[in-house]
Amino acid sequence: MPYGESWQCEECGLRWNTRQIPASDYEGLLRRVRRHRLEILGFAFLALAVFIPLIVFVNQKFVFVAAIVAFAWMFLYMPFWRRRVRRTAREAPAWNLRPE
């Protein structure tokens, strides 16, 4: 649900408004999550930008090097990245919203 929207629980009928969350806290959390997402996308695009020209213009044997790099990325870097994302989620502030 986007920030600033209200919603009503279908079970109990109470209305909740997300504007009770301080905007600066919410924006800070969104900024950290976006940074994690951009970091992983940036690394993927960088790897593609390096290996595609190498494979196409230099030698097709770079496919094997690209496979090794992809393997290292998935099994060495991604667990580290996932731990950082989970830590960001754990360290997010807890907000106590009250029904309207």
PECOR-V785185 format. One record per residue. N is the residue number from 1. RES is the residue in three letters. OMEGA is omega in radians with two decimals (NA if undefined). BURIAL is b if it has 9 or more other C-alpha atoms within 8 Angstrom, else e. Layout:
N_RES_OMEGA_BURIAL ; N_RES_OMEGA_BURIAL
This chain:
1_MET_3.13_e ; 2_PRO_3.12_e ; 3_TYR_3.08_e ; 4_GLY_3.14_e ; 5_GLU_3.03_b ; 6_SER_3.06_e ; 7_TRP_-3.10_e ; 8_GLN_3.11_e ; 9_CYS_-3.11_b ; 10_GLU_-3.13_e ; 11_GLU_-3.05_e ; 12_CYS_3.10_e ; 13_GLY_3.14_e ; 14_LEU_3.09_b ; 15_ARG_-3.13_b ; 16_TRP_-3.14_b ; 17_ASN_-3.11_b ; 18_THR_3.08_b ; 19_ARG_3.05_b ; 20_GLN_3.09_e ; 21_ILE_3.09_b ; 22_PRO_-3.06_e ; 23_ALA_-3.13_e ; 24_SER_3.09_e ; 25_ASP_-3.10_b ; 26_TYR_3.12_b ; 27_GLU_3.10_e ; 28_GLY_3.10_e ; 29_LEU_3.11_b ; 30_LEU_3.14_e ; 31_ARG_3.13_e ; 32_ARG_3.13_b ; 33_VAL_3.10_b ; 34_ARG_3.13_e ; 35_ARG_3.09_e ; 36_HIS_-3.13_b ; 37_ARG_3.13_e ; 38_LEU_3.12_e ; 39_GLU_-3.10_e ; 40_ILE_3.09_e ; 41_LEU_3.11_e ; 42_GLY_3.12_e ; 43_PHE_3.13_e ; 44_ALA_3.13_e ; 45_PHE_3.09_e ; 46_LEU_3.12_e ; 47_ALA_3.10_e ; 48_LEU_-3.13_e ; 49_ALA_3.12_e ; 50_VAL_-2.99_e ; 51_PHE_3.13_b ; 52_ILE_3.08_e ; 53_PRO_3.11_b ; 54_LEU_-3.12_b ; 55_ILE_-3.05_b ; 56_VAL_-2.98_e ; 57_PHE_-3.06_e ; 58_VAL_-3.07_e ; 59_ASN_-3.13_e ; 60_GLN_3.10_e ; 61_LYS_3.08_e ; 62_PHE_3.05_b ; 63_VAL_3.14_b ; 64_PHE_3.08_e ; 65_VAL_3.11_e ; 66_ALA_3.10_b ; 67_ALA_3.11_e ; 68_ILE_3.10_e ; 69_VAL_3.11_e ; 70_ALA_3.08_e ; 71_PHE_3.13_e ; 72_ALA_3.13_b ; 73_TRP_-3.10_b ; 74_MET_-3.00_b ; 75_PHE_3.09_e ; 76_LEU_-3.06_e ; 77_TYR_-3.05_b ; 78_MET_3.07_b ; 79_PRO_3.08_b ; 80_PHE_-3.13_e ; 81_TRP_3.13_b ; 82_ARG_3.09_e ; 83_ARG_3.12_e ; 84_ARG_3.13_e ; 85_VAL_3.11_b ; 86_ARG_3.10_e ; 87_ARG_3.08_e ; 88_THR_3.13_b ; 89_ALA_3.12_e ; 90_ARG_-3.08_e ; 91_GLU_3.12_e ; 92_ALA_3.13_e ; 93_PRO_3.08_e ; 94_ALA_-3.13_e ; 95_TRP_3.10_e ; 96_ASN_3.13_e ; 97_LEU_3.10_b ; 98_ARG_3.11_e ; 99_PRO_-3.14_e ; 100_GLU_NA_e
